[in-house]
Amino acid sequence: MINMNPLQLISVFLLFSPLFSAALHAKPGCLDRCGDLLIPYPFGVGQKCSLNPYFNIKCDTSTYPPRAYLSVMKKEVIEFNQTYIRLKNPYMISACYDLSAGSTGNQHGMSVNLSGTPYMFSYVNVVTAIGCDDMVVLSNRSSILGGCSAFCVDKNVTNGVGNCRFNGCCQQDIRDLRTDPSLVKAELIDLSGKALRKKLFPCSYAFIQERTFLNESEFSYPLNYLDNSTVLVNDNWASATRPPIVRLEWIVGTENCSRAKSSTTYACRDDKSVCVDNYSSDTGYTCSCVQGYDGNPYLPGGCQTISSSIVKVGCLDQCGEVLIPFPFGMGPNCYLEPSFEVVCNTATNPAKPFLRLLNTEIIELNSSKIVVNYMNIASTCYNMSDSRVGITKPEERRLTIDLLKTPYRLSDDNWINAIGCDFMAVGIIGEEKRSSIRSSCAAICYMQGNSMCHYGPVSFGGDGCCRVPIPRGTTYLEANLTELSERRTNTDIPCSYSFIQYIKEVDSYSTGFSFMKNSSEFRLDELSEKPSMGLDWRIGVDNCKDAVKDQAKFVCQDNSDCVDFDATLGGYLCNCSKGYKGNPYLNPGCQDIDECADNTTNTCVSNSICENDVGTFHCSCPIGYIGDGKKDGTGCIQKPPSKTKMIIFIGVGSGLGFVLIFLVVYGLYKLLQKRKNEMVKEKFFKQNGGILLQQQANECTLGKTKVFSAKELEVATDDFNESRIIGQGGQGVVYKEYFQSSQFTEKSDVYSFGVVLVELLSGQRPISFDKPEEERGLATWFLTCMEGKCVEKILDPQILGQGEKKQVILVTKLAQRCLNLKGRMRPTMKEVATELESFRISRMSSGAKVESDDVRYFEDMPTMNLDIEGPWENIY
């Protein structure tokens, strides 16, 4: 399992780079993103989540953020688009010449064949060569198509930088070669000799990348990339102005739209989707949402309406594949004024909308422009059938466009086109008829036998054709053709014609038009590039400042802005205010956009917090991070710990460490003390016969006996609580004595023996809980009776009746001495034993004199008063 830090984990599930504004991007149950990159179907992470294996994406989560790779090519994808993808690490040739081996002059090549895949090289790509005195040559399957050469001045002249304008770099535009977009073959050829290689650089490279666009800086790189084969690899283009990116266009399937629609594999799944044929061939297609809808057309429900309401209540919002938003409309009360009425022709499949005012088909309709088909032309054709009469000009047609009384103006995306030989197209342009402003271009034929003229992407003219732009705001235009010579010299091309063409992007426009030989061939609707016209539309003739004064006629609704159509032309348009969307011409106006939920508007980085506000939103960083949270800003960077916090952390850590050390030392001290005490107790236990006592208890020589540990006694006596002491003369006195001195003495056993004697004399137990409190402790009660001269109360009646009075008195006196609370005042066990032995001998001898050491010892003891005549109370 791959280990990732928390930021990586967050980034795996967070939402990133925008593609579609709809919420539905991937198939149900499939991931719709990899790191910062949104992955829309037909692409998908895993084969079950993609349309087919060619669209399978592998998400590498071992990096931060995770990166998406196109599985079939093993290249990193940095952008998905509805018609193309962009890849890092482009296809590249590398050549590093070994000067010592004399290997200069070797050819190094690559061949990239995308045939059989849904991908092809886009015409925005160029082949780039970086190096010194090297040529890159491009070819197709059979012939050389073109190339370029890269030369270097001295390596110290350009401050160590190579670029494609001056030094160490050249580029060849792929589209200029008109080659198969699925196949690119290139060779890198050394143009120098061994001597020059020593003077300059030994390495060269060639690769495919996107061309530089107008808003981008020129591609440049450090010349030390050419020093050896490892510099570029290690730097990975980090020191270049930008890393090379290659663009691949993609299609779905191998059939065009007309055939694919009847197939079970038709990929345009949403009801609001349309099929678009591949422009470069008759195979393959892509899908897109109809105008007014946005999202993923490859998924059911993927196309979502841009606005919740774009037409008045009860009106149709679409005709065929074209959306018709208010102020335009179809049917009574559905449009703002008659100039915006649209008629839907349902006799065709699909249905086609027509602008009633001009009676022309609508191709495109948006918030400021309407594009229509416009087949009117200016033409002139010479009659060459009668050689006796010579070349005559029997017919001539003039092109006129009059928008003076309409809310429409010609946009600046329109061009006057002229096709023919040795003719000039002259345009009379202005707000009024017969204005003096003119625009013209000349179509000259340089080569005979051509059947078509071709426009390049930036050229305004070619062999047999020319074009000239039309100023924005034009309301009236007259175009006619004027010959440039008195007599017609080119008899192969007798006809010339001129028309209006709407060109959305001039830089990408490249097409050809056929020459015509007679007037019957003027069928512009059969051309691949049909003439069209772009019209800017507006509301009224007043600008915003004046129009807002008349609120009854002012049409901009809430949360919208009024925009002047032109400072001099008058009229205005309504746009939703920033942060709002909808139709600004319809009540209640534009609605707030939740920018956070829309990937096309959410510019917050993945680890930031996006908060939506009315009309806007803002990004913020979570706790512990700093920055503005935006993708185009500083993002969110983890905050470094402050010095103050660091000092606090160190202080707290040191304090906790000290406490921990103290606790450990204190614990060790207590443990050692406990072990010491246990060792002392064990020592005293052995010294005081504890082992012998345990053996006797185990051998049952003492009957049912148990040796209690100090811990057990502590629990039993409630930590030796004084309230638990039973009497002051029983066994309780022996253990308070023990714990005061922490040792047993030989007199401790004497006390215990005294208790035994009292038990024998009284026939009672040491402790009796069924008696009054003062009598519960036998030893204490015995001493009390002895002092009160009432010992007969405690003596066993059997002893009183059968025992010899003299001996009983001697034993009670001996027991009294053994129970003395002061241990030093008690006799020793030896003395007790000797005295008892003397009692026994005395009884056996019945008064005879026994000569023995023990008896003599006994006789040497202080004499006891044995006068026992009289009652019991007189013996004390």
Buried (B, 14 or more C-beta within 10 A) or exposed (E): EEEBEEBBEBBBEBBBBBBBBBBBBBBEEBBBBBBBBBBBBBBBBBEEBBBBEBBBBBBEBEEBBBBBBBBBBEBBBBBBEBBBBBBBBBBBBBBBBEEEEEBBEEEBBBEBEBEEBBBBBBBBBBBBBBBBBBBBBBBBEEEEBBBBBBBBEEBEEBEEBBBBEBBBBBBBBBBBBEBBBBBBBBBBBBBBEBEBBEEBBBBBBBBBBBBBEEEEEEBBBBBBBBBEBEBBEEBEBEBBBBBBBBBBBBBBBBBBBEBBEEEEEBBBBBEBBBBBBBEBEEBBBBBBBBBBBBBBBBBEBBBBBBBEBBBBEEBEBBBBBBBBBBBBBBBEEBBBEEBBBBBBEEEEEEBBBBBBBBEBBBBBBEBEBBBBBBBBBBBBBBBBEEEEEEBEEEEEBBBEBEBEEBBBBBBBBBBBBBBBBBBBBBBBBBBEEEBEEEBBBBBBBEEEEBEBBBBEBEBBBBBBBBBBBBBBBBBBBBBBBEBEEEEBEBEEBBBBBBBBBBBEEBEEBBBBBBBBBBBEEBEBEEBEBBBBBBBBBBBBEBBBEEBBEEEEEBBBBBBBBBBBBBEEBBBBBBBBBEBBBBBBBBEEBBBBBBBBBBBBBBBBBBBBBBBBEEBBBBBBBEEEBEBBBBBEBEBBEEEEEEEEEEEEEEEEEEEEEEEEEEEEEEEEEEEEEEEEEEEEBEEBBEEBEBEEBEEBBEEEEEEEEEEEEBEEBEEEBEEBEEEEBBBBBBBBBBBEBBEEEEBBBEBBBBBBBBBEBBBEBBEBEBBEEEEEEEBBBBBBBBBBBBEEEEBBEBBBEEBBEEBEBBBBBBBBBBBBBBBBBEBEEBBEBEBBEBBBBBBEBBEEEEEEEEEEEBBEBBEEEEEEEEEBEEEBEEBB
